[in-house]
Amino acid sequence: MSVALFTLGGTISMAGNQRLTGDDLTAAMPGLSGLGHPVEIQDIEKIPSANLTAAKVLEVVDAASKAVTAGAVGAVVTQGTDTLEESAFLADLVWPHPQPLVFTGAMRNPTLAGPDGPANLLAALRVACSPAARDLGALVVFKDEIHAARWVRKTHSTSTATFVSPNTGPIGHVVEDRVSVLTRPLRLDGVQGSAEPAELDNLRVALYTVTMDDDGLLLQGLADTHQGLVVAGYGVGHVPAALAPVLGDLAARMPVVLTSRTGAGSIVRNTYNSPGSEIDLLQRGLIDGGFLDPYKARVLLRLLLATDDDIAGAFAQYV
Ligand code: ASP
């Protein structure tokens, strides 16, 4: 039985002008033979992750799905780190298998001193091969830490320790050649319907970060061009009072999800009652995004719109 590896470009593959293939990445990798499973490689694209689309991610998930159905013990996807938290969460929402689907990448490219790609890739392959990592959905493995796709964030522009899960911490670690899963998050209901990749690409969900003195002008006409909106509000889910009716009007025309721009923690429901605070906004029909960060809330909302799933019910799982 093999372990499947899919490559999508990013810093992990950037050797000057050359883009490394999966064969290049695994050639002469120390420890590979200890995996106990041959690596079966599919090079999908060599692109910066800023150019990845949801449709492309679903295409890779489909290829990984076929690989595990054909007998692979698990699958690894390498990609650029910039959008990795979004890809991994999208994959998590549609991954139906017990086998691990593991995302990884690198912050230092192979031409630099101390590139982290080989170590990250080896750790990711170890996790993908590990029975301990089954039934956990999509995972992100970086710096020998295992993170649940739904909680992991890229939190630093250059550090090799950029991936953290602020609300939960890592769920496990790779130590030498051992995979230790210390805590097992519940598998949540993924998205039930199936999304046509092209349909997903055509769906526009805006992400709007609230700032001081914001008058909401940018939101004018949004309902004519977009099918949904995620608001990254202050703190526990607040916006300037002048913005509250604008968001309420939008919420009457399309789903509007309220999240926090802080990077960790949840919004609240029942603490502040002034115009623009969470009680007001939820009464105006905004949806509680719970612990989901704005980027992940946007991924979920877009997928729910594409699949016609129950939007409020899906977000309620993250509260
Ligand atoms: N800009 C790169 C990308 O996301 C960064 C990386 O791979 O770390 O493709």
Residues whose N, C-alpha, C, O or C-beta is under 5 A from the ligand:
A	BS01	LIG	G10 T11 I12 I47 P48 S49 A50 Q79 G80 T81 D82 T83 A106 M107
